[in-house]
């Protein structure tokens, strides 16, 4: 059978393959561009449609239970004028308020904010429709007003065709140019390889020096690989050469002795003398065999130590392995007295090298002594110290440094068979494992070899520092409890479960430390090597301190309930993008891009003290709350509390969203002013006041805190409003300058995983935002506690509208004038 020609031309293969790939890529690219052009045109015009519909929705008002809308000029000013535009506004009953009444005949009414897009036939033309919902509150109920805006599709089809036509010409031109450049460039690409070949061909066989040929960056990796290979080859050759030379030198003497003894024995006639000769031959053979065995073992250990083969081994298992390899008589002389802490102590290193280290020590002790050989040890200061002792002749102080060298033996060794390699092998293994070795005299005569090796585990000094840090954190928490103004934040350290201290994740958040500690514990169960430092602060200080760079150390993760501030940070370029594998499980409203991640489901609720307000009279809608404060002003004066929206980021977020949804918001704000409402920067402070009876009612308290406090036995009751329920999600971002961003990503993955969401749905009562999680506080279970429309606050740039400086100032000024009127 003929042998196929294995040689081939890379040049021809590259040209043929490149030509085929370029043609295929051109076809695929044209198909992709066509699809992209259509999608890009749809996205662009869909955004215009949505913007128009939202502009109209913003003008919707309710007066005397009647929906009215004054169509803004800007609502249609964004269209080109070449397409026909239709619109319709429907009240909650489905009655047309304005626009083309027949447009919505085949379109569903909205029960969410939207927008929702659909294609429909209207008046003989295919139109694209954007539908949005506007939640309005009138009387005691909240209802949806539906806005439809439709546009014919001529302009978007023209834009798609224009994009495709403009893109095809460059694709064809670039394909032809690429073929020409490939043909010309292949020859130049191989020039450095030809030069490298000439350099290698001109070298002597024993020349393993590094290549020093100027080559392009792409070929430099090949040169680096060759240099590294030659360096390893040179090292291996030196090791083999040294081994051969030492073996030849050391083995020559016993082999010559064996030969001489054998020659004499051949001529020996006396049986007794012949027996003595054979005994000497046997002794010489044992010595030569032991020498060769030690040389081979030294070469093996040298190879393993150079390759840095490591494993985690219990010291007791190493000693037991050595015992099993001894013959029964020698094993009977070995006395092992290791405490449990020593036997179970974990050592990281090469198991074979550690075994040979102990075996050489035991063999030496057994050979040079007649009595028992002991092994004992102790663990202290992160080190394992063990000793092998015997009652032999010992080693003089002057010879102790000498016997650690290769082929050196002490004067007391006498006629004992030995190679002089055992202690040198032990010394090399100890040094490779960052340990220490000491030769000592036995108190009753003999030798003690003491070796100390580092352990895998917690360093007591580091543990003392951790305890000190924990004590400092407790002190800070106590100071905060005594005087909330005495500190801005408190840090708590959660040491790694495996005792390591090299990996530290720093998180700054607004969640109460006892609640967030449960997430940290769950995270560390899967990552026991990570130490977590959690700093608790408030939402607005978190935002301001991060922008000013006042956080030390720099955080790897920020967690806040003020989602608008987190969106602002991400929008301004401070967040790192991360495509979490759990991102697809989140609702669309609970994440923005791949930078801001929501992981809880927390409604804003009303809480009250049952000793001060009965269940029958408690307000269950925003309107009835305003009415009861207006009609019973004296009763509730000074006993109503809500957020201080100038200090609390989450309070401002909830108030701004209330204003957007409810037409009764400013009426409620005026009622707060009438009863001299109390204002606080956090939910726990409001909860404390309501629970102890100093406050009768708290408004817009985060349901997570309320549910958890009530479950703990606090004297409060909770109302999930019957008209509408604002729901926010705590947001996480990974700062762009995070020192350990990978740890931040790992925590995001955990919080969004089923394990993290189970914690949110469990005792923390923060609420799981991902569907299908088991627990008492799932989003489904929380939504079922009230009859109102669930209105999540979606994460997105729209939240930044309320953060505009002038708008925020006007909002706060108006709020201040209404809730704190001047006398």
Residue pairs with C-beta under 8 A, 6 or more apart in sequence:
10 190
11 186
11 187
11 190
14 182
14 186
15 182
15 183
15 186
18 178
18 179
18 182
19 179
19 182
22 175
22 178
22 179
23 175
25 175
26 171
26 172
26 175
29 171
30 167
30 168
30 171
33 163
33 164
33 167
33 168
33 171
34 160
34 164
36 163
37 159
37 160
37 161
37 163
37 164
37 167
38 160
40 159
40 160
40 163
41 156
41 157
41 159
41 160
41 163
42 128
42 156
44 156
44 159
45 128
45 151
45 153
45 155
45 156
45 159
46 117
46 128
46 130
48 78
48 79
48 151
49 115
49 117
49 128
49 129
49 130
49 149
49 150
49 151
50 114
50 115
50 117
50 130
50 132
51 78
52 75
52 76
52 78
52 79
52 87
52 130
52 149
53 87
53 114
53 115
53 130
53 131
53 132
53 147
53 148
53 149
54 115
54 132
55 72
55 74
55 75
56 69
56 71
56 72
56 75
56 87
56 89
56 147
56 149
57 132
57 133
57 134
57 145
57 147
58 72
59 69
59 70
59 71
59 72
59 75
60 67
60 68
60 69
60 89
60 134
60 136
60 145
60 147
61 67
61 68
61 69
61 663
62 68
62 136
62 137
62 138
62 663
65 138
65 139
67 89
67 91
67 92
67 97
67 136
67 145
68 97
69 89
69 97
69 98
71 98
75 87
75 149
76 85
79 85
79 151
80 155
82 154
82 155
83 151
83 152
83 153
83 154
83 155
84 125
84 127
84 151
84 152
85 149
85 150
85 151
86 99
86 100
86 103
86 122
86 123
86 127
86 148
86 149
86 150
86 151
87 99
87 100
87 103
87 147
87 148
87 149
87 150
88 96
88 98
88 99
88 100
88 101
88 103
88 104
88 147
88 148
89 96
89 97
89 98
89 99
89 145
89 146
89 147
89 148
90 96
90 97
90 104
90 109
90 145
90 146
90 147
90 148
91 97
91 145
92 136
92 143
92 144
92 145
94 109
96 104
97 145
99 148
103 122
103 129
103 148
103 150
104 146
104 148
106 120
107 118
107 120
107 129
107 131
107 148
108 131
109 144
109 146
110 116
110 131
110 132
110 133
110 144
110 146
110 147
111 133
111 144
111 789
112 133
112 144
113 132
113 133
113 134
113 135
113 791
113 794
114 130
114 131
114 132
114 133
115 130
115 131
115 132
116 130
116 131
116 132
117 128
117 129
117 130
117 131
118 128
118 129
118 131
119 126
119 127
119 128
119 129
120 126
120 127
120 129
120 150
121 127
122 150
125 152
126 152
126 153
127 150
127 151
127 152
127 153
128 150
128 151
128 152
128 153
128 156
129 148
129 149
129 150
130 148
130 149
130 150
131 146
131 147
131 148
132 146
132 147
133 144
133 145
133 146
133 147
134 144
134 145
134 146
134 147
135 142
135 143
135 144
135 145
135 661
135 724
135 789
135 791
136 142
136 143
136 144
136 145
136 661
136 663
137 622
137 623
137 661
137 662
137 663
137 664
137 723
137 724
138 663
139 623
140 621
140 623
140 624
140 722
140 723
141 621
141 723
142 661
142 662
142 723
142 724
142 788
142 789
144 789
192 213
192 215
192 216
192 219
193 219
195 213
195 215
196 211
196 213
196 215
196 219
196 222
196 223
199 211
199 213
200 211
208 230
208 231
208 233
208 234
208 237
209 230
210 227
210 230
210 231
211 223
211 226
211 227
211 230
213 223
215 222
215 223
235 306
239 299
239 302
239 303
243 295
243 298
243 299
246 295
246 406
246 407
247 291
247 292
247 295
250 291
250 295
250 407
250 419
251 288
251 291
251 292
254 284
254 285
254 287
254 288
254 291
255 288
257 280
257 284
258 281
258 284
258 285
258 288
261 277
261 280
261 281
261 284
262 281
264 277
265 274
265 277
265 278
265 281
268 274
268 277
283 417
286 417
287 417
287 419
290 417
290 418
290 419
291 419
291 421
294 419
294 421
294 422
294 425
295 419
295 421
297 356
297 425
298 421
298 424
298 425
300 352
301 350
301 352
301 353
301 356
301 425
301 428
301 429
302 428
304 350
304 352
304 353
305 350
305 353
305 428
305 429
305 432
309 350
310 348
310 349
310 350
311 348
311 349
311 350
311 351
312 346
312 347
312 348
312 456
313 346
313 347
313 348
313 349
313 351
313 354
314 343
314 344
314 345
314 346
314 347
315 338
315 342
315 343
315 344
315 345
315 346
315 347
315 377
315 384
315 386
316 338
316 342
316 343
316 344
316 345
318 347
318 351
318 354
318 355
318 358
319 336
319 338
319 343
319 358
319 375
321 355
322 355
322 358
322 359
322 362
323 331
323 334
323 336
325 359
326 334
326 362
326 366
330 366
333 366
333 371
333 372
333 373
334 362
334 366
334 372
334 373
334 375
335 372
335 373
335 374
335 375
336 374
336 375
337 374
337 375
337 376
338 375
338 376
338 377
338 386
339 377
339 378
339 379
341 379
342 377
342 378
342 379
342 384
342 386
345 379
345 384
345 455
345 457
346 455
346 456
346 457
347 354
347 384
347 433
347 453
347 454
347 455
347 456
348 456
349 432
349 433
349 453
350 429
350 432
353 429
353 432
353 433
354 429
354 433
356 425
356 429
357 425
357 426
357 429
357 430
357 451
358 388
360 422
360 423
360 425
360 426
361 388
361 422
361 426
361 449
361 451
362 373
362 375
362 388
363 422
364 390
364 418
364 422
364 423
365 373
365 388
365 389
365 390
365 392
365 447
365 449
366 373
366 390
367 416
367 417
367 418
368 390
368 392
368 393
368 412
368 413
368 416
368 447
369 390
369 391
369 392
369 393
369 446
370 391
370 392
371 390
371 391
372 391
373 388
373 389
373 390
374 387
374 388
374 389
374 390
375 386
375 387
375 388
376 386
376 387
376 389
377 384
377 385
377 386
377 387
378 384
378 385
378 386
379 385
379 455
381 460
381 461
382 454
382 455
382 457
382 458
382 459
382 460
382 461
383 452
383 453
383 454
383 455
384 452
384 453
384 454
384 455
385 450
385 451
385 452
385 453
386 450
386 451
387 448
387 449
387 450
387 451
388 448
388 449
389 442
389 446
389 447
389 448
389 449
390 442
390 446
390 447
391 442
391 444
391 445
391 446
392 412
392 446
392 447
393 412
393 414
393 446
394 412
394 441
394 442
394 445
394 446
394 447
395 403
395 410
395 412
395 439
395 447
396 410
396 411
396 412
399 410
399 411
400 439
402 408
402 410
403 409
403 410
403 420
403 423
403 439
404 423
404 424
404 427
404 437
404 439
405 424
406 420
406 421
406 424
407 419
407 420
407 421
408 420
408 424
409 418
409 420
426 437
426 449
426 451
427 437
430 436
430 437
430 451
430 453
433 453
433 454
434 453
434 454
435 451
435 452
435 453
435 454
436 451
436 452
437 449
437 450
437 451
438 449
438 450
438 451
439 447
439 448
439 449
439 450
440 447
440 448
440 449
440 450
441 447
441 448
442 448
457 499
458 499
459 499
459 501
462 501
463 495
466 493
466 495
466 501
469 493
470 492
470 493
473 490
473 491
473 492
473 493
476 487
476 490
476 491
477 490
477 492
477 513
479 486
479 487
480 486
480 487
480 490
488 537
488 538
488 541
488 545
489 508
489 535
489 536
489 537
489 541
490 513
490 535
490 536
491 533
491 534
491 535
491 536
492 513
492 517
492 533
492 534
492 535
492 536
493 531
493 532
493 533
494 517
494 520
494 521
494 524
494 531
494 532
494 533
494 534
495 501
495 531
496 503
496 524
496 528
496 529
496 530
496 531
497 524
497 525
497 528
497 529
498 528
498 529
500 529
500 531
501 531
502 529
503 529
503 530
503 531
503 740
503 743
504 530
504 531
504 532
504 533
504 740
505 530
505 531
505 532
505 533
505 556
505 557
505 740
505 743
505 744
505 746
505 747
506 532
506 533
506 535
506 553
506 554
506 555
506 556
506 557
506 739
506 740
507 516
507 520
507 532
507 533
507 534
507 535
507 555
507 556
507 557
507 558
507 559
507 747
508 534
508 535
508 537
508 542
508 546
508 551
508 555
508 557
508 558
508 559
509 516
509 534
509 535
509 536
509 537
509 542
509 557
509 558
509 559
509 560
510 536
510 537
510 538
510 539
510 542
510 559
510 560
510 561
510 562
510 650
510 730
511 536
511 559
511 561
511 730
511 766
512 536
512 684
512 705
513 534
513 536
515 704
515 708
515 764
515 766
516 534
516 536
516 559
517 534
518 759
518 762
518 763
518 764
519 750
519 751
519 756
519 759
519 764
520 532
520 534
522 750
522 755
522 756
522 759
523 530
523 532
523 746
523 747
523 750
523 756
524 530
524 532
526 750
526 755
527 746
530 743
530 746
533 553
535 551
535 555
537 545
538 647
538 648
538 649
538 681
538 682
539 560
539 561
539 562
539 565
539 648
539 649
539 650
540 562
540 565
540 647
540 648
540 649
542 558
542 560
542 562
542 565
542 649
543 560
543 562
543 565
543 568
543 569
543 649
545 551
546 555
546 558
546 569
546 574
546 735
547 569
547 574
553 739
554 735
554 737
554 738
554 739
555 735
555 738
556 734
556 735
556 738
556 739
556 740
556 741
556 743
556 744
556 747
557 732
557 733
557 734
557 735
557 738
557 743
557 744
557 747
557 748
558 566
558 569
558 732
558 733
558 734
558 735
559 730
559 731
559 732
560 566
560 649
560 650
560 730
560 731
561 602
561 649
561 650
561 702
561 728
561 730
561 731
562 648
562 649
562 650
562 652
562 653
563 596
563 598
563 653
563 728
563 729
563 730
563 731
563 793
563 795
563 799
564 649
564 652
564 653
564 656
564 799
564 800
564 802
564 803
565 649
565 653
565 803
566 596
566 731
566 732
566 733
566 795
567 592
567 596
567 731
567 795
567 796
567 797
567 799
567 800
568 799
568 800
568 803
569 575
569 733
570 592
570 593
570 595
570 596
570 733
571 797
571 800
573 736
574 733
574 735
574 736
575 595
575 596
575 733
575 734
575 735
575 736
576 595
576 733
576 734
576 735
576 736
576 738
576 741
576 744
577 593
577 594
577 595
578 594
578 595
578 734
578 745
578 748
579 594
580 594
580 597
580 745
580 748
580 749
580 752
581 749
582 749
582 752
582 753
582 770
583 591
583 594
583 597
583 752
585 752
585 770
585 771
586 597
586 598
586 752
586 769
586 770
587 769
587 771
587 792
588 794
589 598
589 792
589 793
589 794
589 795
590 597
590 598
590 599
590 729
590 769
590 792
590 794
590 795
591 597
591 598
591 795
592 795
592 796
592 797
595 733
596 731
596 732
596 733
596 795
597 731
597 732
597 733
597 748
597 751
597 752
598 729
598 730
598 731
598 732
598 769
598 795
599 729
599 730
599 732
599 751
599 752
599 756
599 757
599 760
599 769
600 704
600 729
600 730
600 760
600 766
600 767
600 768
600 769
601 727
601 729
601 760
601 766
601 767
601 768
601 769
601 778
601 779
601 782
602 702
602 703
602 704
602 727
602 728
602 729
602 730
602 766
602 767
603 703
603 720
603 725
603 726
603 727
603 767
603 782
603 786
603 790
604 654
604 700
604 701
604 702
604 703
604 725
604 726
604 727
604 728
605 700
605 701
605 702
605 703
605 706
605 718
605 719
605 720
605 721
605 725
606 618
606 619
606 625
606 697
606 698
606 699
606 700
606 701
606 718
606 719
606 721
607 686
607 687
607 690
607 697
607 698
607 701
607 706
607 716
607 717
607 718
607 719
608 618
608 690
608 696
608 697
608 698
608 716
608 717
608 719
609 690
609 691
609 693
609 695
609 696
609 697
609 715
609 716
609 717
610 715
610 716
610 717
611 693
611 715
612 639
612 693
612 696
612 697
613 696
613 697
615 717
617 628
618 697
618 717
618 719
619 625
619 627
619 628
619 719
620 719
620 721
620 722
621 721
621 722
621 723
621 788
622 658
622 662
622 664
622 665
622 668
622 721
622 723
622 724
623 664
623 667
623 723
625 668
625 671
625 699
626 664
626 667
626 668
626 670
626 671
628 636
629 636
629 640
629 668
629 671
629 672
629 674
629 675
630 671
630 674
633 674
633 675
636 675
636 696
636 697
637 675
637 676
638 675
638 676
638 678
639 675
639 678
639 694
639 695
639 696
639 697
640 672
640 675
640 677
640 678
640 695
640 696
640 697
640 698
640 699
641 677
641 678
641 679
641 680
641 686
641 689
641 690
641 695
641 697
641 698
641 699
642 651
642 672
642 677
642 679
642 680
642 686
642 698
642 699
642 700
643 650
643 651
643 652
643 654
643 655
643 679
643 680
643 681
643 686
643 700
644 651
644 679
644 680
644 681
645 651
645 652
645 655
645 679
645 812
645 815
646 652
646 812
646 816
647 681
648 680
648 681
648 682
650 702
650 728
651 681
651 700
652 802
652 808
653 728
653 793
653 799
653 802
654 700
654 726
654 728
655 665
655 700
655 811
655 815
656 802
656 811
657 726
657 791
657 793
658 665
658 668
658 700
658 726
659 665
659 666
659 811
661 724
661 726
661 791
662 668
662 723
662 724
666 814
666 818
669 815
669 818
669 819
670 818
670 819
672 699
672 818
672 819
673 818
673 819
673 820
673 821
677 819
678 689
678 695
679 819
680 686
680 689
683 701
683 702
683 705
683 706
684 705
686 695
686 698
686 701
687 698
687 701
687 705
687 706
687 709
687 714
687 716
689 695
689 698
690 696
690 697
690 698
690 716
691 709
691 714
691 715
691 716
692 715
693 715
700 726
702 728
703 718
703 720
703 765
703 767
703 782
704 764
704 765
704 766
704 767
704 777
705 765
706 716
706 718
707 718
707 765
707 777
708 763
708 764
708 765
709 716
710 716
710 717
710 718
711 763
711 765
718 785
719 786
720 782
720 785
720 786
720 788
721 786
721 788
722 786
722 787
722 788
723 788
723 789
724 788
724 789
724 790
724 791
725 783
725 786
725 788
725 789
725 790
725 791
726 791
726 793
727 790
727 791
727 792
727 793
728 792
728 793
729 769
729 792
729 793
729 795
730 766
731 795
732 747
732 748
732 751
734 741
734 744
734 745
734 748
735 744
738 744
750 756
751 757
751 760
752 770
754 770
754 773
757 768
757 769
757 770
757 773
758 768
758 773
758 774
758 775
760 766
760 767
760 768
760 769
760 773
760 775
760 777
761 767
761 768
761 773
761 774
761 775
761 776
761 777
761 778
761 781
762 775
762 776
762 777
764 777
765 776
765 777
766 777
767 777
767 778
767 779
767 782
768 775
768 777
768 778
768 779
769 779
771 778
771 779
771 780
775 781
783 790
793 799
801 807
802 808
802 811
